[in-house]
Amino acid sequence: MHYQVTWEPARPHGCRAFGFQSRELPSQVVRRESGQPCTRFEPRPEGPRAGR
């Protein structure tokens, strides 16, 4: 739900919940830095164009 694609080629992945951009997927960055799965993960709602 909080994942975003950015326009920056050097940092194409972003996290709206934590407010950062990175080269890696945000979930991988959070797991590496904290040692735990992301606590702000929310699945995207189902259906056409849900969550946009």
Buried (B, 14 or more C-beta within 10 A) or exposed (E): EBBEEEEEEEEBBBBEBEEEBBEEEBBEBBEEEEEEEBEEEEEEEEEEEEEE
